[in-house]
């Protein structure tokens, strides 16, 4: 599903009105009716229920007036409070305000001396609240009297249905700079806005419903940013022919492991197998080969030259390159460590790799060391100014968490988190790679400008080894022929869904990476055939 900025959505609305002659009043009518339906779904019935509508002066407020009218027609007791003077309401919103008044219905004004007392009394009696104060054009922070209104609504405990976006949330970024409505549901129109999907906006939006308000389908298609959905991921996953054999599903080489961290490489290997890779080989320091073989019986193992401290040495380069002649995908980094020889090894391997390559964990730290040496900058001008240490000709997927991304950029984690979407997109373009910026609402950015935002996953997945599972899942899907951006995006979605299934069964606090591994096949099955039946493809 396409994701849009506020301006992109405004342009779609303008085109619908000017080019297709769809009246703005019709769009507003459909939007308000959709909000009424959402309130009805929330409450179960509308007859006899009390609903408090908070309306601003713009089109968002106009949607609120329409919703109020439909709620009234469905038997609800409706109070409307306007955040401004009626004379400030213009255009289509004014038409619907006048309709409300001609119906003999009262408007309460926030500017009245006793407005907050009216609000508190109304909330005490209300079964639900409709938030139509601010729309997608909002920026900055809600202040003064309106800030007290938002805080009063949030403290009331009454469920809120937000119109298009919760008031106080920025539509393009999801940022919240002050009080903001915490909605139980948000009804957004035409297409979801980025701020409803990115954190922290996603946490304020509650359950998001995308309402059809009669915008032409041709205007909604296209774009370059997308929300990952079950249907989209299912369309990418390869079907298996009856005569298929393990050689049809690729051979993944996992290069990683070091003394005390061999489990990371083994988890990545298991994940690659769990998402369907035909063959997997785990390449670890030679003294750890027997440990790896014991930990994972379904994968093959390869012992490589090592340092005295148990890390891969530069002498491992030739063996790795020979093995890659029969591998389909390389995954580099899980448990690798940051010994100087290992760091040098990574720098020597990457320019020579000719198969798709996934770099994670200490593979990323080795890249960062090569990019910045021993120096650290307080702030980076952006990834455009920070090239990779050497060109990588093979398709490249980098999977950093925010701290690793900060090390790659020579900046701080806070700066990365402050602009996750922009950082990921600029990095993918500058480094000509698929960049997976992990975290709440993981972002997958491709060098051609295509970006995916993932809605699956939960805080319980913030546990050691979770990233290694993702690395293996990406590599396993790459091995089966998915192009890099889709392999990364599908793996991120399935990894998050597996974590959600594990959390449903075991709760979030005690979740471990092994729980995510166990649920990967179930996540794939659910994605391909959500009804639980056989895969008909």
Protein Blocks (a to p, Z undefined) as FASTA:
>chain_A
ZZddfklmmmmmmmmmmmnopafklmmmmmmmmmmmmmmmmnopaghpacdddddfblml
mmmmmmmmmmmmnopacddddfbdfklpgcjllmmmmmmmmnopacddfkbmklmmmmmm
mmmmpmbdcdfkbcckbgcjdehjlmmmmmmmmmnopacddehiaghiafklopafbdcd
ddfbdcdehiacfklmpccklmmnmpaddddehiafklmggcjbdcddfklmmmmpccdd
fkbcfklnopadddeddehilmmmmmmmmmmmmnopabdcddddfklmmmmmmmpmkbcc
ddddddfkopacfklmmmmmmmmmmcfbdcehihnbpafklmmmmmmmmmmpcbdcddeh
jlmmmmmmmmnomadcfbdfbjklmccfbdcfbdcdddddfklmmmmnopafklmmmmmm
lmmmmmmmmnopacddedehiadddfkopacddfedcfklmcghklmmmmmmmmmmmmno
pafklmmmmmmmmmmmmmmmmmmmnojmlpcfklmmmmmmmmmmmmmmmnopacfZZ
